[in-house]
Amino acid sequence: MDDRSQPLKAALWMTGAVVSFSSMAVAGREVSVELDTFELMMYRSLIGVVIVVAVGAYLGTLNQVRTDRLPLHLVRNIFHFAGQNLWFYAVTLIPFAQLFALEFTTPLWVAILAPLVLAERMTRMRVLAAGLGFVGILLVARPGAVEIGPGIIAAALAAIGFAASVMATKGLSRSQTTLCILFWLTVMQTIFGIVCSGYDGDIAWPSVSAVPWVAIVGFGGLVAHYCLTRALQLAPATVVAPLDFARLPLIAVVGMVFYGEALEFAVFAGALLIFLANYLNIRAEQRRI
């Protein structure tokens, strides 16, 4: 394979990830008038189970599903389920651009929490990245200038939930295959969704008009993460990270055109600082490897 072609191929895969993440946000907002976040997560996970089992059966890799790390799978999926529910809740309350900007803090939370949870060393670059990221968060959230409402709080907590999930995934990836991780993700989160959405004895069925949006949410998450994984296999994270950042201007334009959301300079400035913090941290980590 020609190494010079890899960044271009990574960019093509990241285009798929950017479109999938953005489509999932729009679909989540559209279907929120009928389904609560628990119901949406239940249907999304059910779709995921079908896809993962079908692909595993076709490839003959279902034998990779193991049960030796179930406790860590459970921890990972509790955090991911919580984070994703908060994300879908936030998507109905705050502008898309603000949500995505706060979601970009996930790698910074990993850098901050990893020394505490995984006993990794806290480097000066991690401290600098965390500081820059915090300034970026302040610009995006603008405490004092705007009310810090449930949407901003949910988006920030979602990023922390995703960060905890990433750290658990890092531990699982040492002994578990991608298919195994995805199998337990979809199965466990289907169970969580059924329990959380059915506790009141009333689980809503999506209407005919809502079914396509639910399908986009179900397919979009798996496709986005697969495309992101393929891009990282083809190019360094320092190349992939700026491509992922393209989600912000794209979703901002979608929000402006279809939902009348304003393009706010402070959100983009804060997001740029968050991206810079992530980028510097990634470069520093790669030099250590």
ZADOKOL-378339 format. One line per 10 residues: number of its first residue (from 1); their letters; for each residue z, x, y of C-alpha. Coordinates in pm, whole numbers, plus 50000, padded with zeros to 5 digits. Layout:
// residues N
NUM) A) Z/X/Y | ...
***
This chain:
// residues 289
1) MDDRSQPLKA) 50000/50000/50000 | 49913/50125/50347 | 50242/50179/50529 | 50073/50121/50864 | 49996/49762/50763 | 50358/49675/50686 | 50474/49591/51042 | 50178/49355/51081 | 50259/49186/50750 | 50625/49165/50853
11) ALWMTGAVVS) 50517/48998/51179 | 50317/48741/50984 | 50617/48662/50764 | 50840/48638/51071 | 50599/48389/51223 | 50673/48168/50925 | 51047/48217/50974 | 51033/48142/51347 | 50830/47824/51295 | 51056/47712/51007
21) FSSMAVAGRE) 51382/47767/51200 | 51241/47585/51503 | 51107/47297/51293 | 51445/47259/51127 | 51616/47227/51466 | 51374/46957/51581 | 51400/46771/51250 | 51780/46789/51259 | 51786/46630/51604 | 51535/46359/51511
31) VSVELDTFEL) 51717/46252/51194 | 52063/46259/51356 | 52020/45898/51474 | 52033/45785/51108 | 52229/46047/50915 | 52548/46236/50995 | 52559/46609/50933 | 52725/46574/50591 | 52456/46335/50470 | 52183/46560/50608
41) MMYRSLIGVV) 52334/46862/50432 | 52359/46664/50107 | 51990/46570/50111 | 51889/46917/50224 | 52083/47076/49939 | 51943/46830/49683 | 51592/46929/49787 | 51698/47292/49760 | 51829/47245/49405 | 51496/47097/49295
51) IVVAVGAYLG) 51299/47381/49456 | 51520/47662/49323 | 51532/47524/48967 | 51158/47456/48967 | 51074/47806/49091 | 51324/47965/48851 | 51181/47769/48558 | 50824/47862/48655 | 50910/48232/48687 | 51138/48229/48384
61) TLNQVRTDRL) 51431/48364/48587 | 51689/48089/48542 | 51872/48323/48304 | 51971/48520/48616 | 52220/48245/48709 | 52565/48387/48635 | 52920/48257/48666 | 53115/48582/48688 | 53147/48572/49070 | 53200/48201/49121
71) PLHLVRNIFH) 53506/48245/49349 | 53305/48456/49594 | 53012/48213/49571 | 53259/47936/49658 | 53394/48125/49961 | 53042/48204/50080 | 52927/47844/50053 | 53235/47696/50219 | 53169/47911/50526 | 52795/47849/50518
81) FAGQNLWFYA) 52839/47474/50470 | 53084/47460/50761 | 52858/47672/50981 | 52546/47471/50902 | 52721/47139/50967 | 52844/47268/51303 | 52490/47390/51379 | 52338/47049/51306 | 52613/46885/51513 | 52546/47120/51806
91) VTLIPFAQLF) 52170/47057/51792 | 52234/46698/51904 | 52457/46796/52198 | 52321/47106/52373 | 51974/47240/52461 | 51786/47417/52182 | 51772/47744/52377 | 52150/47750/52428 | 52207/47679/52057 | 51973/47954/51941
101) ALEFTTPLWV) 52116/48203/52190 | 52468/48144/52056 | 52340/48162/51697 | 52206/48512/51772 | 52569/48628/51799 | 52605/48605/51419 | 52525/48978/51360 | 52778/49070/51630 | 53050/48872/51454 | 52958/49055/51133
111) AILAPLVLAE) 52999/49388/51314 | 53338/49279/51452 | 53474/49121/51133 | 53339/49369/50876 | 53602/49638/50955 | 53876/49376/50907 | 53734/49203/50598 | 53525/49472/50427 | 53727/49773/50548 | 53419/49918/50719
121) RMTRMRVLAA) 53469/50168/51000 | 53470/50034/51358 | 53232/50266/51543 | 53195/50311/51917 | 52850/50151/51899 | 52997/49844/51731 | 53252/49818/52010 | 52977/49857/52274 | 52760/49599/52098 | 53049/49355/52078
131) GLGFVGILLV) 53121/49403/52448 | 52758/49346/52550 | 52739/49045/52321 | 53053/48895/52472 | 52905/48927/52822 | 52592/48758/52689 | 52802/48473/52547 | 52966/48425/52886 | 52624/48402/53052 | 52499/48149/52796
141) ARPGAVEIGP) 52814/47934/52799 | 52896/47986/53173 | 53261/47880/53163 | 53358/47735/53499 | 52996/47668/53600 | 52949/47411/53324 | 53194/47227/53105 | 53262/47396/52771 | 53205/47089/52560 | 53198/47021/52185
151) GIIAAALAAI) 52835/47134/52154 | 52896/47488/52283 | 53217/47520/52079 | 53039/47397/51765 | 52750/47642/51816 | 52989/47935/51866 | 53193/47842/51558 | 52870/47800/51358 | 52781/48163/51435 | 53121/48275/51305
161) GFAASVMATK) 53073/48066/50990 | 52731/48223/50935 | 52882/48569/50986 | 53146/48507/50718 | 52870/48384/50488 | 52667/48700/50554 | 52961/48922/50461 | 53016/48729/50138 | 52645/48755/50061 | 52666/49130/50112
171) GLSRSQTTLC) 52933/49145/49843 | 52739/48917/49608 | 52410/49104/49647 | 52558/49408/49472 | 52559/49225/49138 | 52380/48889/49185 | 52008/48820/49222 | 51860/48620/49508 | 51784/48330/49273 | 52144/48325/49151
181) ILFWLTVMQT) 52278/48321/49508 | 52036/48044/49610 | 52116/47840/49296 | 52489/47834/49367 | 52424/47778/49739 | 52222/47463/49676 | 52437/47331/49389 | 52773/47387/49559 | 52656/47254/49893 | 52513/46945/49725
191) IFGIVCSGYD) 52860/46879/49583 | 53023/46948/49921 | 52775/46710/50086 | 52840/46430/49836 | 53217/46464/49873 | 53218/46490/50253 | 52961/46216/50317 | 53094/45981/50050 | 53466/45996/50124 | 53440/45664/50309
201) GDIAWPSVSA) 53238/45503/50029 | 52925/45477/50243 | 52636/45724/50209 | 52337/45632/50423 | 51986/45647/50282 | 51717/45783/50512 | 51459/45531/50626 | 51092/45578/50541 | 51029/45720/50888 | 51317/45968/50849
211) VPWVAIVGFG) 51213/46102/50508 | 50958/46354/50650 | 51226/46493/50887 | 51473/46528/50598 | 51202/46707/50396 | 51139/46948/50683 | 51511/47030/50699 | 51522/47080/50321 | 51212/47296/50296 | 51254/47465/50634
221) GLVAHYCLTR) 51581/47639/50554 | 51460/47791/50228 | 51120/47888/50369 | 51277/48047/50679 | 51517/48262/50480 | 51248/48361/50229 | 51012/48464/50511 | 51292/48660/50679 | 51374/48838/50353 | 51007/48929/50295
231) ALQLAPATVV) 50978/49061/50651 | 51283/49283/50603 | 51131/49418/50282 | 50816/49519/50470 | 50962/49662/50791 | 51292/49797/50927 | 51542/49561/51084 | 51469/49726/51421 | 51115/49587/51395 | 51211/49248/51254
241) APLDFARLPL) 51494/49171/51501 | 51268/49152/51811 | 51031/48925/51618 | 51318/48694/51527 | 51410/48680/51897 | 51075/48502/51955 | 51252/48190/51830 | 51424/48154/52167 | 51124/48119/52401 | 50942/47904/52142
251) IAVVGMVFYG) 51227/47658/52098 | 51292/47658/52475 | 50932/47546/52535 | 50964/47281/52262 | 51284/47155/52423 | 51122/47145/52767 | 50800/46969/52656 | 50942/46714/52412 | 51302/46664/52531 | 51291/46746/52901
261) EALEFAVFAG) 51534/47040/52867 | 51546/47280/53162 | 51455/47646/53124 | 51771/47813/53258 | 51765/48177/53364 | 52131/48233/53271 | 52067/48130/52908 | 51774/48372/52876 | 51965/48652/53050 | 52262/48604/52819
271) ALLIFLANYL) 52037/48583/52514 | 51866/48906/52619 | 52205/49083/52636 | 52298/48943/52294 | 51966/49064/52154 | 52014/49409/52312 | 52361/49433/52158 | 52223/49340/51815 | 51933/49583/51848 | 52153/49877/51947
281) NIRAEQRRI) 52390/49805/51660 | 52104/49783/51408 | 51959/50116/51525 | 52298/50284/51503 | 52358/50146/51153 | 52018/50264/51032 | 52083/50616/51160 | 52402/50623/50951 | 52215/50536/50630
***
